[in-house]
Amino acid sequence: MTFRKILYRLTCLLPVGLSACGYWDALEAHRAQYEMVGMTTYDLQACAGAPNSTKTLSSDVAIWEYDISRSVATISSTQGTSLFPINIPDIINGYQQLFGKPGSACRMLVRIDHDRISEVHYAGDDDEYIGEDGICSMITRGCARQPEGTMRDAPGIWPMGPISAFHSMPTEEQRTDATYSDKSGKFVPNYDHKRGEPLIQPAPKDGSIPKVRRNNGLINLYQGDNGLPIISTYH
């Protein structure tokens, strides 16, 4: 977690509530990333509409793209009163100058495998004041508020479960046919290659794919699914 994100959490104490800061939007967007995996494309279109664009990767796999944007309202300055001398718009404008304004657009990328959603990703300037990807809840809201039959129930929210407003759920394991083409399946990265040898090399004859090394340091510090920091050693 960056220092900037920590400040976002600590300083979002304006009297507009967590909902206005984007906490609940971010939570809803990350919950959808879990609940929508496994649903059919027919159900996806029924609650989220038709995608803005599609990209066919193979006869069975495709990427669907959903885009949404919103305008960010300008807050006008007002005079305080003797009863309430604090000028809230000035405080909000000062906050925005210090930490930035909320995002205005989200792109949702959905991997479709055999007409089923296998993973959901968010991209773009999609963060609100608190949490990550809050703008993206505008895309998934129809599915979240009126779930389709092929959607699954998400586990509880932090601290009772892994759904957090501050990070996405880990992606599920994908089929090899959904992640590798004929070309990328024949050539794979060899992370243990010797100095001077290419990283991308012909795949082993047994068809195995080298496991991706996530950390090459002695100590790894990362945020767990419950939002708390976890320290682990590299093996």
Buried (B, 14 or more C-beta within 10 A) or exposed (E): BEEEBEEBBEBBEEEEEBEBBBBBBBBBBBBBBBBBBBBBBEBBEBBBEEBEEEEEBEEEBBBBBBBBBEEEEEBEEEEEEEEEEEBBEBEBBEBBEEBEBBBBBBBBBBBBBEEBBBBBBBBBBBBBBBBBBBBBBBBBBBBBEEBBEBBEEBEEBBEEBBBBBBBBBEEEEBEEBBBBEEEEBEEBBBEEEEEEEEEEEEBEEEEEBBEEEEEEEEEEEEEEBBBEEEEEEEE
